[in-house]
Amino acid sequence: MCQKQCRDENGFKCHCMSESHQRQLLLASENPQQFMDYFSQEFRNDFLELLRRRFGTKRVHNNIVYNEYISHREHIHMNATQWETLTDFTKWLGREGFCKVDETPKGWYIQYIDRDPETIRRQQEQEKKKKQDLDDEEKTARFIEEQVKRGLEGKEQQEEPVFTELSRESEEEKVVFNLNKGASTSTAAHPKANVLGSSALKAAGTVPTVKRKEPPSNPGQTKKKKSALDEIMQFEEEKKKSTRTDYWLQPDIVVKIITKKLGEKYHKKKAVIKEVIDKYTAVVKTIDSGDRLKLDQTHLETVIPAPGKRVRVLNGGYRGQEATLQGINEKMFSATIIIESGPLKGRQVEGIPYEDISKLA
């Protein structure tokens, strides 16, 4: 009525005691129905506008719409309207034809009835189009039915063939049969073919046969037979190349500590493996301080020396062999070594990964 928003309870109390509010009360007491009708109309319009814009023509619970309506700051309370409860307002909407209402065990549901002329026109056009489609389908079905009837009538009108007996008009007429003469000529030609075939076979039997000369065998071209030692060496080499394990620790090699769990004192420090435990754990001795540590192989990495230094192969086909580092390929992260022990001594091997060799202590 006063259209004033109070900030708190004290502000509302001061407003009720003000002269302007008292004047509005006097005006409202003279014609209270006018003010109630005004607020009721505003409440109805805002409620229906929210229902139409937010939910359209969907069926929704009335309490959901009301809670969303009162969430606005400048809404009109239902206490200022002619309806005492939300149920009364919902029933009134159904009686006036604004909405379709139905009561369920969960409460009252409402569905907005859109009476906009544009919406009604679109609905009429859609119904007209559906009716036109149905008429076209009926016409097509009727046309197909007529075609089927015509086809059945045409089959009935066709005359069935009449079968009669074979008879002669007069007994003096002769019956003449035309036979193919090709069979007799073909049979007459068979003896000649047989005679010609036998003579041809006899002539073929008198022709001398010609044998091809086989090239002389050259003993120099045959491969030299391998000795037993060569075969054993080849077998051992293939066996070693196919052998690769997930552990690489070996004693008397130089490694680098890469873990940070031991602090900066041991990080990136070099050490010598003194003992290997269970293939994956090693006892190392640092080169600088001489401290002994027990570390896993994941906390260590190999050390690549300068070319010309001695290394040990830790994995692959040449595992356990001592070698000399010949060169390093930085692009491929690999090295070239020369084997210095075992039956393959003196062999140069290329493409050995960094993690497969390490410096000897």
Buried (B, 14 or more C-beta within 10 A) or exposed (E): EBEEEEEEEEEBEEBEEEEEBEEBEEEBEEEEEEBBEBBBEBBBEBBBEBBBEBBEEEEBBBBBBBEBBEEEEEBBEBEBBBBEEBBEBBBBBBEEEBBBBEEEEEEBBBBBBEEEEEEEEEEEEEEEEEEEEEEEEEEEEEEEEEEEEEEEEEEEEEEEEEEEEEEEEEEEEEEEEEEEEEEEEEEEEEEEEEEEEEEEEEEEEEEEEEEEEEEEEEEEEEEEEEEEEEEEBEEBBEEBEEEEEEEBBBEEBBBBBBBEEBEEEBEEBBBBBEEBEEEEBBBBBBEEEEEEBEBEBEBBBBBBBEEEEBBBBBBBBBBEBBBBBBEBEEEEEBBBBEBBEBEBEEBEBEEBBBEBBBBBB
